[in-house]
Amino acid sequence: MINLETKKQFMQWVMENVPFREREAYWLIDYLMGHENILEKVRIVEHAETTPRGLRFADNTFDLPPFEMYKYTIDFDNAEQIFHEIRMNSQYDLFVEFLFKDQWKNELYLGVLEDNPHYSWNVYDLDYSSDEMDKFLNGLEKEFHEKQIRLKLDAALEKKDVKLFEKLSGYLLED
């Protein structure tokens, strides 16, 4: 769990450095920072829209509303509604997402980012079957070995080592 002071430092940095289209975004962040009982329940995650109670802030480089609240299947971007939702349900976790330019280069952001228990980032819908993936990986492995043998063949030729050259050539002919 991320401590309150670290969350406050990050949010203060956001307030001072991230440009939002609407000033209400700053008001909401300031409200979160100013109420430790709420801030204790804040989890900074990715994909806030997948959570039961999420809030996303997006800077003006994104083609998104500057703030948007997600509550189960309902989403809204009215600052007053969001404020009241946060205030009236402060006993529940609030999953907050921040989208801003170069966020992955920001140490403060990386220091507060937590895993989203409602979103599996490592599960992908691959278009490949396991057989196709095995064939692909086996092909890569074969290419790698062939390249290594060819490098050794070149070295054997330079050293005029006929026995080693014939042995290595035999490996290439087997495939």
Phi and psi in degrees as a GROMACS rama.xvg file:
@    title "Ramachandran Plot"
@    xaxis  label "Phi"
@    yaxis  label "Psi"
@TYPE xy
-83.3558  134.439  ILE-2
-74.7081  159.258  ASN-3
-61.7218  -40.419  LEU-4
-63.0406  -38.8372  GLU-5
-65.7779  -42.4552  THR-6
-62.4243  -43.0075  LYS-7
-62.7245  -42.9794  LYS-8
-59.1895  -45.3076  GLN-9
-63.5167  -47.2524  PHE-10
-65.2278  -35.023  MET-11
-64.3663  -40.9337  GLN-12
-61.5508  -43.0887  TRP-13
-58.6116  -47.4025  VAL-14
-60.5881  -34.1549  MET-15
-89.0031  -19.4232  GLU-16
-126.063  -16.3021  ASN-17
-102.91  122.315  VAL-18
-85.3391  119.063  PRO-19
-105.954  151.538  PHE-20
-70.1957  -27.8053  ARG-21
-125.603  136.02  GLU-22
-65.6553  -21.3778  ARG-23
-61.472  -26.361  GLU-24
-59.456  -43.3244  ALA-25
-66.1456  -37.8512  TYR-26
-62.7237  -44.138  TRP-27
-63.886  -43.8088  LEU-28
-64.1434  -42.6279  ILE-29
-61.1537  -39.7171  ASP-30
-62.1891  -44.6955  TYR-31
-59.9708  -44.7538  LEU-32
-64.2055  -34.8626  MET-33
-82.7078  -4.32059  GLY-34
-127.833  97.5566  HIS-35
-61.4686  -33.3359  GLU-36
-62.9176  -33.1199  ASN-37
-79.7621  -43.6398  ILE-38
-60.6233  -31.0497  LEU-39
-61.8125  -29.4857  GLU-40
-91.3974  -5.60486  LYS-41
-78.3721  129.788  VAL-42
-121.075  119.78  ARG-43
-89.6408  117.008  ILE-44
-137.42  176.712  VAL-45
-100.865  158.071  GLU-46
57.2502  54.3239  HIS-47
-59.8005  -24.3392  ALA-48
-66.6058  -15.3467  GLU-49
-90.265  -1.40744  THR-50
-96.6274  162.064  THR-51
-66.3091  -26.5547  PRO-52
-149.001  94.5879  ARG-53
-125.452  155.023  GLY-54
-137.891  125.235  LEU-55
-114.41  133.299  ARG-56
-111.601  133.252  PHE-57
-130.566  129.406  ALA-58
-73.6645  177.841  ASP-59
-74.6391  2.71559  ASN-60
-86.9235  -9.59528  THR-61
-102.269  144.642  PHE-62
-87.9511  59.6205  ASP-63
-138.075  160.654  LEU-64
-60.4283  150.015  PRO-65
-65.0509  -23.4383  PRO-66
-153.201  146.453  PHE-67
-153.949  133.714  GLU-68
-103.808  139.282  MET-69
-121.113  124.285  TYR-70
-130.579  101.973  LYS-71
53.1671  -113.406  TYR-72
-96.2271  2.34777  THR-73
-105.361  137.21  ILE-74
-130.972  145.519  ASP-75
-149.407  153.097  PHE-76
-126.549  26.0573  ASP-77
-90.4998  120.813  ASN-78
-58.8247  -39.0443  ALA-79
-67.386  -42.0755  GLU-80
-60.5241  -44.7439  GLN-81
-63.0845  -45.6298  ILE-82
-56.2548  -47.6743  PHE-83
-67.222  -37.3991  HIS-84
-61.1414  -45.7715  GLU-85
-63.118  -47.5896  ILE-86
-66.3347  -43.878  ARG-87
-77.7339  -19.2934  MET-88
-123.442  39.2466  ASN-89
-66.5495  -13.3824  SER-90
-80.7108  -9.60976  GLN-91
-103.797  152.502  TYR-92
-59.0841  141.945  ASP-93
-123.395  116.214  LEU-94
-93.6289  113.886  PHE-95
-111.207  133.569  VAL-96
-117.185  136.835  GLU-97
-118.001  124.337  PHE-98
-113.685  117.446  LEU-99
-150.857  161.572  PHE-100
-59.2102  132.82  LYS-101
59.0197  33.898  ASP-102
-60.03  -31.5241  GLN-103
-75.0525  -7.82058  TRP-104
-97.7619  -1.10539  LYS-105
-97.1872  115.093  ASN-106
-64.713  -36.214  GLU-107
-63.2452  -43.1128  LEU-108
-62.2716  -48.0845  TYR-109
-63.5085  -28.423  LEU-110
-73.5349  -20.0465  GLY-111
-108.813  -10.1089  VAL-112
-68.7389  129.78  LEU-113
-118.541  159.889  GLU-114
-66.8408  139.525  ASP-115
-88.3369  112.281  ASN-116
-68.7183  -9.19385  PRO-117
-104.245  6.52644  HIS-118
-142.639  124.652  TYR-119
-94.6899  106.32  SER-120
-76.5003  -18.3951  TRP-121
-100.465  11.4693  ASN-122
-109.272  115.224  VAL-123
-115.701  149.543  TYR-124
-91.3514  86.1658  ASP-125
-79.9779  146.353  LEU-126
-89.19  9.38784  ASP-127
-111.877  138.607  TYR-128
-80.8193  166.466  SER-129
-65.6946  -31.8759  SER-130
-64.9225  -43.7655  ASP-131
-63.6119  -39.6139  GLU-132
-65.8181  -41.324  MET-133
-61.3524  -44.4972  ASP-134
-60.5408  -43.8009  LYS-135
-61.9024  -47.9984  PHE-136
-66.6532  -38.9725  LEU-137
-62.5995  -38.7927  ASN-138
-63.5071  -41.716  GLY-139
-62.6832  -42.2425  LEU-140
-63.8461  -41.9869  GLU-141
-63.2141  -44.7561  LYS-142
-58.797  -42.5356  GLU-143
-61.8691  -47.5056  PHE-144
-63.396  -41.5836  HIS-145
-61.2842  -41.6867  GLU-146
-63.7184  -41.5044  LYS-147
-63.5328  -43.1757  GLN-148
-63.3877  -42.0984  ILE-149
-63.0208  -37.701  ARG-150
-63.894  -41.4081  LEU-151
-68.4593  -34.8686  LYS-152
-61.6856  -44.6907  LEU-153
-58.7995  -42.8277  ASP-154
-65.7033  -39.86  ALA-155
-63.881  -38.9918  ALA-156
-64.5244  -42.6692  LEU-157
-64.3395  -34.8173  GLU-158
-86.0795  -5.83069  LYS-159
57.6914  39.9671  LYS-160
-93.4263  92.9932  ASP-161
-65.3994  -42.8109  VAL-162
-61.1264  -47.2347  LYS-163
-64.5073  -39.5125  LEU-164
-60.7112  -45.6256  PHE-165
-65.8135  -40.9347  GLU-166
-61.8266  -47.6296  LYS-167
-66.4578  -38.2327  LEU-168
-60.7288  -37.1094  SER-169
-61.3154  -39.1103  GLY-170
-61.8291  -40.9381  TYR-171
-69.0028  -36.088  LEU-172
-70.6327  -25.9405  LEU-173
-63.9277  -35.096  GLU-174
